[in-house]
Amino acid sequence: MLEEAITVAAIIGGSAAAVWYAKNKFQPGIERDLERIESTTYERPESRHKTHK
């Protein structure tokens, strides 16, 4: 019973560590991409309205 508990704790701890590592590694790039996408998304509707006038 104790071995199963240790195994489950190790699996959950390892998963948590992998998620933390991935978040720290990829989050800055994701935020940059989102800012770039949002800035182009907000500019396009204005240019569309200008072309239809």
Residue pairs with C-beta under 8 A, 6 or more apart in sequence:
none
